[in-house]
């Protein structure tokens, strides 16, 4: 043991500068911090849904007791090896009661299940030589978080992560960082399986030069195995290997740094579906004077997927001149050209010019802002096929309502939707619905389907190419606003976009647009209580060939500090969209409110609620959400209470979710 102590002390003396060594710091092992806690948690989830004559209610009750501790320590010296180790024992008890009532049978079917487990959580980090040119960090974590997914209650996941990070600083001509980790998650319920693991290695090299010049190279290799999805549907296990190489640079040239060049180039390679994506984008900014600058940009991208015969290349070049002689006047002029080729099915060549001027004028009455824009574009389209393919378009279902797909004139029967890991294909009519609005195709998740809220899906489809033709487009824009008496603002917007056929025979209609929008904004501070009122009203009329519409909206909000340290923020809005050639209109009303109460120094209560309803289209949509959080702390005891309620309606589908969560924590040391 003496030899070990002596050897460690010698290593410390060699690795640390003399000024950093202190007799009080050197020790074979020293505990610098120790904390322990006892935590009790109670959760109750009540989930109900109604679909096609079947009502289901799930009562999910969970009780957890956790005894945990965390330590901070070091060996030999704080700058040699620092350690943070935390862990806990978790007693997890769950009881689920599921009751299903069918309109046909009339008799409820009740099932019950119980589960009791003793789980271990662990979190450890070892940091070597953190102030040296070669610091290394090794970490390991194991946890059991609760997942709330689907409509069948919660379940416990098993997560594990192990990683190592190594750096070289000020040794090589560049700084180097290597990071490798593996993480995995597993858990399942009646309607959801989470089963995935990821191995990733990344190498980052950076070099900084004088005058702010910089060069960086990032390489990443990953291997992901996944079996996520709804167990009531077929699940295909996927293994995806990917490599990514990214090179970025930033430099300034010239005696005063008036030339600024930024470049980025990347190669992404994925084995699954055999995909290679290449991108290259340099950009130059030339500061001629303090008032005049020009910008030049080029971008190239290529996506190659040999298995599906899909290969897309795109190039874009632009040059612009920006002139700002004062804060009251500025303008720009831009020339642009781009071309693309999509899978040898559709090629486009376009070039155009555009300009914009912004003017501001101050007077005793207020401030007047005027913006004028003019653009011209000539587009030549050569179609070798009536259809073009789109693969893996990413769509995230955030909030309520439909989301537009990126391409116009989508062929609905070709749409295929799968989850982000590619393990499960979703079914139209059960998981999502499609709708048409003019040339747009919209996708909307069904609330009782297998697609979760805030989930990202990948969409494949084919769209019409439109034939072979050449057309020109002239855009004219005008916007103005006038602010007066500090609190009032009137604004005006005008757009005229004309498309004209030059040659060829298009198979899709053109879409010339004329739009006019007017509005009023108000900010009214009341003289008593510090209350602020805000309001906005706007009306838009858009005449276009494909989907003309009228839109009117009104928004009111209030900020009010109330008595007893209460703070209220509330808003209400209504928006009406009348699509003249479609029954898919919108009549949306939204109400939001949040209230904060700092009752005492140790007690804070927050409440939030929102309601939205859209009755204008063929599918009725409504959402009610509210939540309340209370936090109280006294010395080493803390209490947290959360309660949440959500109710959703979508046509004949209904679901609701109520959650109560109580946590009591006692710091032992």
C-alpha positions, 0 to 999 in steps of 0.5 A: 500500500505504501508503494501505491501511495508513493507512486501516486504522489510522484505522478501528481508531482510530475503532472501538476505545476508546482503552483497548483500543488498544496499539501492540503490537496494531496490525498490518496482519496478525499470525499469533498461532498456527500448528499443523500435523500429520500423521495416519495412519489405518487402518480395517477393517470386516468386515460379515456378514449372513444372510437367507433362505438367503443369506450375505453378507460385506463386507470394507472396508479403508481407509487415510488420510493427512492433512496439515493445518494450522490458523492463528489471526490478525487484521488491524489489531487483534484486536478488528477482525477475527479469523481462524481458518483450518484445512485439510488434504489427505487421501489416501483409499484404500479396498478393498472385497471382497464375497462372497455365498453362496447356499444354492441355488447353493452357489458364492460370488460375489465382487466387488472394488472399489478407490477412491483419492482426494485430498480437501481439507478446509477450515474458515474463520471470520472474526469482525468487531468481536466486542466491538462492538454489531454483531459479524459472523461469516462461516464456511465449512467443507468436509469428507469424513467417513466414513459407516457405514450399512447392511450394504455398508461405509462411504463418504465423504461430501462436506459443505459449509457456509457461514453468516453471523451478524450481531448488534445489541446495545444499539443497538435497544430489543431485541437482534437476531440474524440467522443464515443458512446453507446446508449440503449432504451427498452420498455413496453406497454400494450400499445407501445414498444421502445427498443433501440440502441445507438453506438456513435463515434465522433471526431472533431478537429478545430484550428483557429488562426489570426483575425478570427479565421477558423477551420473545423472538421467533424466526422461521425459514425453511428450504428442504430438498431431499433424495434420501436412501434405499436406491438399490435401492428407488424414491426420490422427491426432496422439496423441503420449505419451512417457516416457524416463528414462536415468541413467548415471554414471562416476567414477574413481577408483584406487590410481591414477584414472587409472580405468575409468567406464562410464555407461548408461541405458535407457528405452523409452516407447511410447504408440502410436504403443506400443513401449518399447526400453531398452538400457544398456552400461557399459564401462571400461578403464584401464590405465596400464601405460602412453603407455598402456591401455585396454578398455572393453565394453558391450552393450545390447538393446531391442526393443519390439513392440507387435502390429506388433510382432516385437521384436529385441534384440542385445548384443555386447562385446568387449575388446581391448588393445591400445599401444602407446610407442611414437607418432611415433608408436601405435597399438591396438588389439581387440576381439569382440563378438555379437549376435542378434535376430530379431523378431524370424525371424533371429538370428546371432552370430558372434565373431572376432579378429582384430588388427592395427598398425600405424607407422610414420617416419620423414626424411629430405625429409618429413614424411611417415605414414603407417597403417596395419590392419588385422581382422577375423570374423565368423558369424553364421546366423539362419533364421526362415523366409525369411523376417525380418521387419524394422520399423521407420528407420529415413531418412533425405533428406539433399541435392540432390540425393538418400539416402541408406536404412540401410539394404541390400536386401530390398523388394521394394514393402514392403516400406512404408514412412510416415512423422515424426509425423505419420500423413501422408503416402507418395506416391511412384512416387509422393513424392519419388522414389526407386532405386536399386544399387547392394544389396542397396535400395536407396530412393530419394524425388521428388522435386515437391512432399509433402516431403520438403527439409531437412525433416525427414521421417520414413521408414518401410520395409521388407528385405531378411534374406538370409537363414541359413548359417555360413561364415567367413570374413578376412579383410586386410587393408593397407594405406600409405601416404608421405608428402614432401616439406611441400605442397605435399602429396601422399596417398595409400589405399588397402582393401581385404575383403574375405567372405567364406561359411563354412556351410549352403545354403545362399539365397543371394550372398556373397560380397568379396571386393578388393579395391585400392585407390591412390591420391595426395593432393597439397597445394600451397601458392602463393608468392603474395597476400596471395593466397592459392591453394588447390587440390586433385585427387584420383582414386578408383577401387573396385572389388566386387561380387555384385557392382564393380565400378571405381571412379575418383575425382578431387577437386580444391579450392582457398582462396584469399584476394582481394583488397578493403577488399574482401575475396574470397573462391571458389572450383570446383570438379568432381566425376565420378562413373562407376558401372559396373553392373548397369546403375545408375552411377554418373557424378557429378560436383560441384562448390562453391564460397563465397565472403565477402566484408567489404566495410566500417565499417558500411557496409558488403556484403556477396555473396554465390553461388553453382552449382551441376549437376549429369548426370551419372544416369538414372535421371538427377539432377541439382541444382543452389543456390545463395544468397546475404546479405548486412547489413548497420548500422548508429547510430540507423538505420539499413538496411538488404537486402537478396536476394536468388535464387534456381533452381532445376531439377530432370528428367522432374521436374523443380522448381525455387524460388526467394526471396527478403527480405528488412528490415529497423529498427529504434531504438527509445530508 
